[in-house]
Amino acid sequence: MAVIRPFECVRPQAEKAERVAALPYDVYNREEACREVAREPLSFLKIDRAETQFDSSVDTYAPEVYAKAKELLENAIADGTFVKDSDQAYYIYELTMDGRVQTGLVACASIDDYESNVIKKHENTRADKELDRITHVDTCNAQTGPIFLAYRANVVINGEIDKAKKNPSLYNFVSPDGVRHQVWKISEPQSVEAIRGAFEGISSIYIADGHHRNASAVKVALKRREAKPDYTGEEEFNYYLSVLFAAEDLYIMDYNRVVKDLNGYNTEEFMQEIRKKFDIAPYAGEGPYHPEALHTFGLYLDGKWFKMTAKEEIITDDPVLGLDVSILQKELLEPVLAIGDPRTDKRIDFVGGIRGLGELERRVDSGEMRLAFSMFPTSMEELMDVADEDMSMPPKSTWFEPKLRSGLFIHDLGE
């Protein structure tokens, strides 16, 4: 049983929403974040990444950076850039990219559901990345970036969303990357209770993206519970900002790999190593090779594309070891190219599918990298199977598009 509840949302004025909405804080490095805030001074990125308000001598994680984030948020509420709805409501957040639509429900999820594994994870988190968002949330007393959750489709929730979308939208704009963002509000009591009740019948919710933000929200809540031994569980800090999508509507893109060298092999020796575990042949088609099925891979080397297919003996039904990212890592990257931990090895990098396979060619042809692998995308079913087994995927297994914008919905944690 999942507790997914409505909340009093802090959100931008309609005429300012387009300018406020920002990509997630972690898609930018510091220099990129500063450029984006300079381009759009109302961007929520200046609150999510308040180091943009300081020169480079101030550390990204300095206390004054988080204090500045709190100040900027409070100022934006005071000057009317943001307003706070006075009723408990759900919101619909619909994103359209390249003609494909995904429709989510904005709500607050329960930290107890996370702790009890009703909300399931598929990725490990790093304490240093958690600490940044813990400090940001705790200092601002608000969650500013929603967690991307998924659930198996429900007819009642679908019906209430379809009904609410017949009303005028709160927001309707196209962001600079061409994605359309539309928002509707669900506040009619009967609809709110229908949605709440439908989620109570759902036994599993899945984190699609945002594991660090999710873990951080939970740790802030646990910290506040410790400081307030008489907490009831109804306080806002016990819940965290989320957008929940029917898993069937979500689109995972390929997450590709580029590697700096052949670990001492020449091209023919490397090909001989590949043939031990994969069938490989030159790609006869035009342009880059997009793997068209599970257990197929593209290899770009010496200006040519090859198709690799995993041999039967290295394919397994194990939810984790059977993933293409695991097969490539276990059978080729680690034993042949000596990349043991892709999280920390500087010889490998990862390229999200949104950049296209031309980016793989560019990085190899420029001499920056020696070879590239194109991947078949991980599926939502694979993700949920891993989470259901309480297991973790290898790093960089999934790339979701389009990205949820920050700043459109804020959850005030209260007193």
SVG drawing of the C-alpha trace seen along z (x, -y; Angstrom):
<svg xmlns="http://www.w3.org/2000/svg" viewBox="-16 -42 66 63">
<polyline fill="none" stroke="black" stroke-width="0.4" points="0.0,0.0 1.5,-3.3 0.8,-6.6 0.8,-9.3 -0.8,-12.4 -1.8,-15.9 0.0,-19.0 -0.1,-22.8 2.2,-23.6 4.5,-26.6 4.7,-27.3 5.5,-30.2 3.1,-32.7 1.7,-31.6 3.4,-34.3 6.8,-33.5 6.7,-29.7 8.5,-29.4 11.4,-31.5 11.6,-29.9 11.5,-26.2 15.0,-24.8 16.7,-21.5 17.8,-19.4 20.7,-20.8 23.0,-17.9 23.0,-18.1 25.3,-21.2 28.8,-21.7 29.5,-25.0 30.6,-26.9 27.5,-25.7 25.2,-26.6 26.7,-30.2 26.1,-30.6 22.5,-29.4 21.7,-31.8 23.3,-34.7 21.1,-33.8 17.9,-33.6 18.1,-35.5 14.7,-34.0 15.9,-30.4 15.4,-28.3 18.9,-27.1 20.1,-30.1 18.4,-28.6 19.2,-25.0 22.9,-26.0 23.4,-29.1 27.1,-29.0 26.2,-30.8 25.8,-33.9 29.5,-33.9 32.8,-34.1 34.9,-30.9 36.8,-31.6 33.8,-30.4 33.4,-26.7 30.3,-25.1 29.5,-23.5 30.3,-26.4 27.7,-27.3 27.1,-30.7 26.0,-29.0 23.2,-27.2 22.3,-30.3 22.1,-32.2 19.7,-29.6 17.4,-30.0 17.5,-33.8 16.8,-33.7 13.8,-31.3 12.3,-33.5 12.8,-36.6 11.1,-35.0 8.1,-34.1 8.0,-37.6 8.1,-39.4 5.3,-37.2 7.4,-35.2 6.1,-32.2 2.7,-31.8 1.5,-29.1 -1.8,-27.3 -4.0,-27.1 -5.6,-23.8 -4.3,-20.2 -4.1,-19.2 -2.5,-16.9 -1.1,-18.3 -0.7,-16.8 2.6,-17.4 2.7,-16.5 5.8,-16.6 5.9,-16.3 9.1,-15.6 9.4,-14.8 5.6,-14.1 5.8,-11.6 3.7,-12.4 4.3,-11.3 1.9,-12.4 2.8,-12.3 1.0,-13.1 2.8,-15.6 2.3,-14.6 4.2,-13.8 5.5,-10.3 6.1,-8.9 9.5,-8.4 8.1,-5.4 7.3,-3.8 10.9,-4.3 12.2,-2.8 9.9,0.2 10.7,0.8 7.2,0.0 9.2,-2.6 11.9,-0.5 15.4,-1.5 17.6,-0.1 20.7,-2.2 23.3,-2.7 23.9,-6.3 27.0,-8.2 27.2,-9.9 29.0,-13.0 26.2,-13.6 23.6,-13.0 25.1,-15.6 24.8,-18.4 21.0,-17.9 20.5,-17.1 22.0,-20.5 20.1,-22.3 16.7,-20.8 17.3,-21.3 18.5,-24.9 15.8,-26.0 13.2,-24.0 11.8,-22.9 12.1,-20.3 12.7,-22.0 13.4,-19.2 10.9,-16.3 11.8,-12.7 10.9,-10.8 8.8,-7.7 7.0,-5.1 4.1,-2.7 2.2,-0.1 -0.8,-1.8 -4.0,-2.1 -7.4,-2.7 -8.7,-5.0 -5.7,-7.2 -5.8,-7.3 -9.4,-8.3 -8.9,-11.1 -6.0,-12.5 -8.0,-12.4 -10.9,-14.2 -8.7,-16.9 -7.0,-17.6 -10.3,-18.7 -10.0,-21.9 -7.8,-24.8 -4.1,-24.3 -2.1,-26.3 1.0,-26.3 1.6,-25.6 5.0,-26.5 7.8,-25.1 11.3,-25.1 14.4,-26.1 15.1,-22.4 11.8,-22.0 9.9,-20.1 6.3,-21.2 5.4,-21.5 1.7,-21.5 0.3,-21.5 -3.2,-21.1 -4.5,-21.0 -6.6,-18.4 -8.3,-19.8 -11.9,-18.6 -12.3,-16.5 -13.8,-13.5 -11.0,-13.2 -8.4,-13.7 -9.8,-10.9 -10.1,-8.6 -6.5,-9.1 -5.3,-8.7 -7.4,-5.5 -6.1,-4.1 -2.5,-4.4 -3.4,-2.7 -4.0,0.4 -0.6,0.2 2.0,2.3 5.1,1.1 6.4,-2.3 9.8,-2.5 12.4,-5.2 13.0,-5.9 15.5,-8.8 16.6,-10.9 18.0,-8.3 20.3,-10.9 17.5,-13.4 15.2,-10.6 17.8,-9.4 18.5,-13.0 14.8,-13.8 14.5,-10.7 17.6,-11.6 16.4,-15.2 13.1,-13.7 14.9,-11.2 17.0,-14.0 13.9,-16.1 12.2,-13.1 15.2,-12.7 14.9,-16.4 11.2,-16.1 10.6,-12.8 6.8,-13.5 6.4,-13.7 3.0,-12.3 4.1,-11.2 1.7,-13.8 4.3,-16.6 5.2,-17.7 8.9,-16.7 7.7,-13.0 6.8,-13.4 8.8,-14.4 8.1,-15.9 7.6,-13.4 6.2,-13.1 4.7,-9.7 4.3,-8.2 2.7,-5.0 5.7,-2.9 4.2,-2.0 4.4,-5.6 8.1,-6.1 10.9,-6.1 14.4,-5.1 17.1,-6.0 20.4,-4.3 23.3,-5.1 26.5,-4.6 30.2,-4.2 33.4,-5.7 36.9,-4.4 40.3,-6.0 42.5,-3.1 42.7,0.6 44.6,1.5 47.8,2.3 46.1,4.4 46.3,3.5 43.1,3.6 43.3,7.2 44.3,8.5 41.3,6.6 39.0,8.1 40.3,11.6 39.4,11.0 35.9,9.8 35.3,12.9 35.7,15.1 32.4,13.9 30.7,12.0 29.9,12.6 31.2,9.5 30.9,8.3 31.3,5.0 28.0,3.0 26.8,3.0 24.2,0.2 24.5,-3.5 25.5,-5.7 26.1,-4.6 24.8,-1.3 21.9,-1.5 21.5,1.9 18.0,3.2 17.5,5.9 18.6,7.0 22.1,8.4 23.3,6.6 26.0,3.8 27.6,1.4 31.4,0.9 33.0,-2.2 36.7,-1.7 39.2,-3.0 36.4,-5.0 34.2,-1.9 31.0,-0.5 30.7,3.1 27.7,5.1 28.4,7.3 26.0,10.0 26.5,11.7 27.0,15.5 24.5,17.7 26.9,18.9 27.3,15.4 23.5,14.7 21.7,15.3 18.2,14.8 19.7,13.0 17.9,9.6 21.2,7.8 23.8,10.0 21.5,10.4 21.4,6.7 23.3,5.6 25.3,3.1 26.4,5.9 27.3,8.2 29.5,5.6 31.1,4.8 31.7,8.4 32.7,9.9 34.7,7.1 35.3,3.9 36.7,5.5 38.6,8.6 39.9,7.1 40.1,3.3 40.8,3.5 38.0,1.1 37.2,2.6 35.0,-0.2 33.3,-2.3 32.2,-4.7 35.8,-5.8 37.9,-4.8 39.0,-7.8 39.5,-5.8 35.7,-5.4 33.0,-8.0 29.2,-7.8 27.2,-9.5 23.4,-9.8 21.4,-8.8 19.9,-12.3 23.3,-13.4 23.0,-10.9 25.5,-8.4 27.2,-11.1 28.6,-12.3 30.3,-8.9 31.9,-9.3 33.0,-12.8 34.7,-11.8 36.6,-8.9 37.4,-10.7 38.8,-13.7 41.3,-11.4 39.8,-12.1 38.7,-8.5 39.8,-5.4 36.6,-3.4 32.9,-3.6 30.0,-1.2 26.4,-1.9 23.9,-0.2 20.3,1.1 18.2,-0.8 17.4,0.8 13.6,1.3 11.3,0.3 10.4,4.0 14.1,4.7 14.4,1.8 11.3,3.0 12.6,6.6 15.9,5.5 14.1,3.4 11.6,6.2 14.6,8.4 16.0,5.7 19.1,5.5 21.1,2.7 21.8,1.9 25.3,1.1 26.1,-2.6 24.8,-4.5 22.2,-1.9 19.3,-4.3 18.9,-7.7 15.4,-9.2 14.1,-11.9 12.6,-14.3 13.9,-15.7 11.6,-17.0 12.0,-20.7 12.8,-22.1 11.0,-25.2 7.5,-24.4 6.6,-22.6 8.0,-23.2 7.1,-21.3 7.4,-23.5 8.5,-21.3 6.6,-23.4 7.7,-24.1"/>
</svg>
